[in-house]
Structure formats: structure tokens, C-alpha cells
Amino acid sequence: MPQQAEKFLLELKKEFGREDEESVKVVKLRRIEQKGEMMEEFVQKFRKVVRDSGYEERTLVEEFKKGINRVIRRMLMEAERSPTSIEQWYEYATNLDKY
């Protein structure tokens, strides 16, 4: 995570305390990216950040799509049977990343 984002999260925690953990999770969720990780690793990291974020299914799918490799994202969005649930996105993306 870039140093500026880390600093922002620390300031947010300092300002609002632990009771605003949901806001911190939302910020992390919006900034999470797969980069060079294998999809399995990214899905685990994404699931961890999702916990207690307050995000619902559709929003989770959108954040996940933004975070994954653009080639895999495009393949899944253009597939004959595109994933519809977040669990399907996790599964399909992980399967594509193995090849």
C-alpha cells in the first residue's frame, strides 16, 4: 500500500478510533489491487478486507472487478456465462488465473 494511503488510514484511525473500523475497511477495499499476486492470494486478501466493511453483494462485485487483473476481468465480463455473484467471481477468476 502506498505510503500516502497508509498515512491516511492512520490519521483516520486516530481521528475516529476503533468504532470506525468499517470506514477503514472501506478505504482498504477501494484501494486493493491484485498486481503481481496469484488470484488465490488476492481472493484471500480481498475476503479479509471485506469482513466488517458493510458492503453488499453488488458493491463487492464491483470492487473486486476493479481490483483484479484487467485481462481476467475482461475475459469474465465477455464470457458467454459471466459470473453474477461474488463467490462466482472468486471461483471463475481463480480458475482463469491457473492457465
Residue pairs with C-beta under 8 A, 6 or more apart in sequence:
1 28
1 31
5 27
5 31
8 27
9 24
9 27
9 28
12 20
12 23
12 24
12 27
13 20
13 24
16 23
21 52
22 52
22 53
22 54
25 49
25 50
25 51
25 52
25 53
25 54
26 53
26 54
26 55
28 49
29 46
29 49
29 50
29 53
29 55
29 63
30 63
32 42
32 45
32 46
32 49
32 63
32 67
33 67
34 42
34 67
34 68
34 69
37 45
38 97
39 68
39 69
39 72
39 93
39 94
39 96
39 97
39 98
40 94
40 97
42 67
42 68
43 90
43 93
43 94
46 64
46 67
46 90
47 90
50 60
55 63
57 85
57 86
60 86
61 83
61 85
61 86
61 89
64 86
64 89
64 90
64 93
65 73
65 77
65 89
68 93
69 97
72 93
72 96
72 97
75 96
76 82
76 83
76 89
76 92
76 93
76 96
79 92
83 89
83 91
83 92
83 93
